[in-house]
Amino acid sequence: MSDRENEGVGNSGFLSVRRWQAGVEWHPPAHSHAFCEIIVVLRGAHRAEIAGHPFIAESGQVLFYPPGCVHKECQHGEALLDFLCCDFEWFDRPYNVPHLIDDRQGRVREIVRWLVAEEFSSYSERATYQRQVTELLTGELRRLVAQPPDDMLSVVFRYIHKHLEKPISLDDLATCGSLNKFHLSRVFRAETGMTPMEYVRNARLDLAHRLLLETNLPLREIAPRVGIANEYHLSRLLKTRFGRGARELRKDHYVAEHIED
């Protein structure tokens, strides 16, 4: 066991987290950091240029910058870029972590959202909690690197997240991934623990949940944006998935954000 572990410090250290909304005018100069940084795309697309190579991250993907990695960034396309940025130390970081990572189960996004939520909190064990959650973050990144998905499965993940507002069938997913639909179902369940269509439904509800909490859109406008027939069906599905109705979810989020007031 290392001295760091004996001291209870662990192999990761939390530094900061923030949410950004960038437009077409956002072009920070090339820069690097003395720490690790990840970009978790919520909406839009994030373009990074590293050593002359472009990387484009969309919703469901993560950009990773190790210490000393010089990079330039900008919004890609016309849709407003909305992302989470987390800075942390990773003392035992593997050296094969790619710059672009598919956040296949959305765990990285959720873990970073936990850290964002703590920005509104103040209590004696906050720093300990942030460090422990950062350990979860680096553990999930390590898992994603150690268990890369089939390349065609990555195409399927991207297709789902880009077409949530449209009808999606198992045949559509098999076609886009150039896979037999029965083989797709087997490898998809092995990778995610759910069927492709269960994943589609959960991805739609996750997006609906984010829109519910992060915008003032009524449920009748959210439903078509996530490919669900109507607001009544969406309301029932949200309550089943999250245990509370849309009104209660939005109210709870509002109270949490203004608790310091």
Secondary structure as the mmCIF struct_conf table of DSSP 4:
data_model
#
loop_
_struct_conf.conf_type_id
_struct_conf.id
_struct_conf.beg_label_comp_id
_struct_conf.beg_label_asym_id
_struct_conf.beg_label_seq_id
_struct_conf.end_label_comp_id
_struct_conf.end_label_asym_id
_struct_conf.end_label_seq_id
HELX_RH_AL_P HELX_RH_AL_P1 ASP A 3 ASN A 6
TURN_TY1_P TURN_TY1_P1 GLU A 7 GLY A 8
BEND BEND1 ASN A 11 ASN A 11
STRN STRN1 SER A 12 ALA A 22
TURN_TY1_P TURN_TY1_P2 VAL A 24 GLU A 25
HELX_LH_PP_P HELX_LH_PP_P1 PRO A 28 PRO A 29
BEND BEND2 ALA A 30 ALA A 30
STRN STRN2 HIS A 31 HIS A 31
BEND BEND3 ALA A 34 PHE A 35
STRN STRN3 CYS A 36 ARG A 43
BEND BEND4 GLY A 44 GLY A 44
STRN STRN4 ALA A 45 ILE A 50
TURN_TY1_P TURN_TY1_P3 ALA A 51 GLY A 52
STRN STRN5 HIS A 53 GLU A 58
TURN_TY1_P TURN_TY1_P4 SER A 59 GLY A 60
STRN STRN6 GLN A 61 TYR A 65
TURN_TY1_P TURN_TY1_P5 PRO A 67 GLY A 68
STRN STRN7 HIS A 71 GLN A 75
BEND BEND5 GLY A 77 ALA A 79
HELX_LH_PP_P HELX_LH_PP_P2 LEU A 80 LEU A 80
STRN STRN8 LEU A 81 TRP A 90
TURN_TY1_P TURN_TY1_P6 PHE A 91 ASP A 92
TURN_TY1_P TURN_TY1_P7 TYR A 95 ASN A 96
BEND BEND6 HIS A 99 HIS A 99
STRN STRN9 LEU A 100 ASP A 102
TURN_TY1_P TURN_TY1_P8 ARG A 104 GLN A 105
BEND BEND7 GLY A 106 GLY A 106
HELX_RH_AL_P HELX_RH_AL_P2 ARG A 107 ALA A 117
HELX_RH_3T_P HELX_RH_3T_P1 GLU A 118 PHE A 120
TURN_TY1_P TURN_TY1_P9 SER A 124 GLU A 125
HELX_RH_AL_P HELX_RH_AL_P3 ARG A 126 ALA A 146
BEND BEND8 GLN A 147 GLN A 147
HELX_LH_PP_P HELX_LH_PP_P3 PRO A 148 ASP A 150
HELX_RH_AL_P HELX_RH_AL_P4 ASP A 151 LYS A 162
TURN_TY1_P TURN_TY1_P10 LEU A 164 GLU A 165
BEND BEND9 LYS A 166 LYS A 166
HELX_RH_AL_P HELX_RH_AL_P5 LEU A 170 CYS A 176
TURN_TY1_P TURN_TY1_P11 GLY A 177 SER A 178
HELX_RH_AL_P HELX_RH_AL_P6 LYS A 181 THR A 192
BEND BEND10 GLY A 193 MET A 194
HELX_RH_AL_P HELX_RH_AL_P7 PRO A 196 GLU A 214
BEND BEND11 THR A 215 THR A 215
HELX_RH_AL_P HELX_RH_AL_P8 LEU A 219 ARG A 225
TURN_TY1_P TURN_TY1_P12 VAL A 226 GLY A 227
BEND BEND12 ALA A 229 ALA A 229
HELX_RH_AL_P HELX_RH_AL_P9 GLU A 231 PHE A 242
BEND BEND13 GLY A 243 ARG A 244
HELX_RH_AL_P HELX_RH_AL_P10 ALA A 246 GLU A 257
TURN_TY1_P TURN_TY1_P13 HIS A 258 GLU A 260
#
